[in-house]
Amino acid sequence: MRNIITVSKYLFLVFIIKLIFNNNSIYAVDTNAVAYFPLTVGNIYIYNVKITPPYPPRDTVYRGKIVTDTSILGRKYFRLSGFPFFGLGWYRVDTATGSLRKFNSSNTCPYYISESFVDSLAAEQGNIIKYCGVSDPSASWICNLKDTLTLFSLSTFKKAFQYDWRFGSYHDVREIRYAKNIGMYIFYYISSGMYTYYTTSCVLKGCVVNGILYGDTSVLVGINKISNDIPAFYTLSQNYPNPFNPRTVIPYSLKEAGFVNLTIYDVAGKEVQKLVNEYQRAGKYEVDFTGEFSPSGIYFYRIDFTEDNTKEKYSETKSMILLK
C-alpha cells in the first residue's frame, strides 16, 4: 500500500511539472504574474519616447489606454491602444500560466489556439522564453532581472526581459521592464546594421491604474485645460498639425460643464480610440492623439457633449490625415 501511495504522489508531481513546463516556454510559476500587467478598462499610461534618427532625437509622448473589454471564444480580452511595443489589439493574461497573449485568429501554434504569445509574466530570473516554432536560441527572450523597485513612491517588484539577436552585421536588442501593480514602465529598442542605426527609448512618466494616480499627473490622460475663460460657444477645432505623424492635438471648447466623449474613427467608421470619456467643467481644452500603430489614411474625430450624460446637447465631427 505504501508503494502505491508513493507512486501516486510521483505521478501527481509529474503531472504538475508538465503543466508548468513545456517546450515552448520555460519558467517557474509566479502566482502573482497577472499583477505585472494590470488589465482594467480605463487604465492609462503616459510614456516619454525618444527616437533616433533623426538627429537631434525626436521626442514625443505615447498615451496608452485600455479602452474596453470583450469575450472571444469564451475568453475575456482587453483592447489596448497607443502602447509602445504592444500593437493595437485584444490582449489577456492567462491566469494558469501567467503568459501575456494577443488574440490572433490565424495563429497555428498548437500551444496557443487563436492566440499569439507575447510575454511570460510568470518567468523568474534566468528563465528563457521561446516563441512557438522558433528553434534559434538567440531569437528568445530571457528574464534577466527580478528585484525590488521604488516607482512613483510605490515600493514594488520589477521584472526585466531582454532579447538579443545577431545575424552577420545586424544586431537587434530589446528590453522591456514590468513593475508589479503598475505594468510596463520601460521599453528600449536598438537596431543596428552595416549602414543603419536606430534607437527607441520609452519611459513611463505617469499612469492611472485601477483608479489610482501615479507619477506626473499633469499629462496622465493627455488632456490639457488651456483656459478657464468661459467660451461663448461649443466648438471642435481642426487638429494641428494636419496632416500629422504620429502625434496631433485636437482643441475643443465647452461653454458649460457636462459629460464629454471624444472618439477617433477610421474611414470605415470603426472606433480606433476613445480619447475623452469624462465629466469636464467649462473651458478650453486640448487632447493628444498618437497614431504610431495606425496605418496612414483619413480619420474622423467626433465630440459628443451632454449635460447629464443622457441627453445629447452638442455633437460635431471633423476629419484629419495621418501621413507616414
C-alpha positions, 0 to 999 in steps of 0.5 A, a space after each residue: 500500500 505504501 508503494 502505491 501511495 508513493 507512486 501516486 504522489 510521483 505521478 501527481 508531481 509529474 503531472 504538475 511539472 508538465 503543466 508548468 513546463 513545456 517546450 515552448 516556454 520555460 519558467 517557474 510559476 509566479 502566482 502573482 504574474 497577472 499583477 505585472 500587467 494590470 488589465 482594467 478598462 480605463 487604465 492609462 499610461 503616459 510614456 516619454 519616447 525618444 527616437 533616433 534618427 533623426 538627429 537631434 532625437 525626436 521626442 514625443 509622448 505615447 498615451 496608452 489606454 485600455 479602452 474596453 473589454 470583450 469575450 472571444 471564444 469564451 475568453 475575456 480580452 482587453 483592447 489596448 491602444 497607443 502602447 509602445 511595443 504592444 500593437 493595437 489589439 485584444 490582449 489577456 493574461 492567462 491566469 494558469 500560466 501567467 503568459 501575456 497573449 494577443 488574440 490572433 485568429 490565424 495563429 497555428 501554434 498548437 500551444 496557443 489556439 487563436 492566440 499569439 504569445 507575447 510575454 511570460 509574466 510568470 518567468 523568474 530570473 534566468 528563465 528563457 522564453 521561446 516563441 512557438 516554432 522558433 528553434 534559434 536560441 538567440 531569437 528568445 527572450 530571457 528574464 534577466 532581472 527580478 528585484 525590488 523597485 521604488 516607482 512613483 513612491 510605490 515600493 514594488 517588484 520589477 521584472 526585466 526581459 531582454 532579447 538579443 539577436 545577431 545575424 552577420 552585421 545586424 544586431 537587434 536588442 530589446 528590453 522591456 521592464 514590468 513593475 508589479 501593480 503598475 505594468 510596463 514602465 520601460 521599453 528600449 529598442 536598438 537596431 543596428 546594421 552595416 549602414 543603419 542605426 536606430 534607437 527607441 527609448 520609452 519611459 513611463 512618466 505617469 499612469 492611472 491604474 485601477 483608479 489610482 494616480 501615479 507619477 506626473 499627473 499633469 499629462 496622465 490622460 493627455 488632456 490639457 485645460 488651456 483656459 478657464 475663460 468661459 467660451 461663448 460657444 461649443 466648438 471642435 477645432 481642426 487638429 494641428 498639425 494636419 496632416 500629422 505623424 504620429 502625434 496631433 492635438 485636437 482643441 475643443 471648447 465647452 461653454 458649460 460643464 457636462 459629460 464629454 466623449 471624444 472618439 477617433 474613427 477610421 474611414 470605415 467608421 470603426 472606433 480606433 480610440 476613445 480619447 475623452 470619456 469624462 465629466 469636464 467643467 467649462 473651458 478650453 481644452 486640448 487632447 493628444 492623439 498618437 497614431 504610431 500603430 495606425 496605418 496612414 489614411 483619413 480619420 474622423 474625430 467626433 465630440 459628443 457633449 451632454 449635460 447629464 450624460 443622457 441627453 445629447 446637447 452638442 455633437 460635431 465631427 471633423 476629419 484629419 490625415 495621418 501621413 507616414 
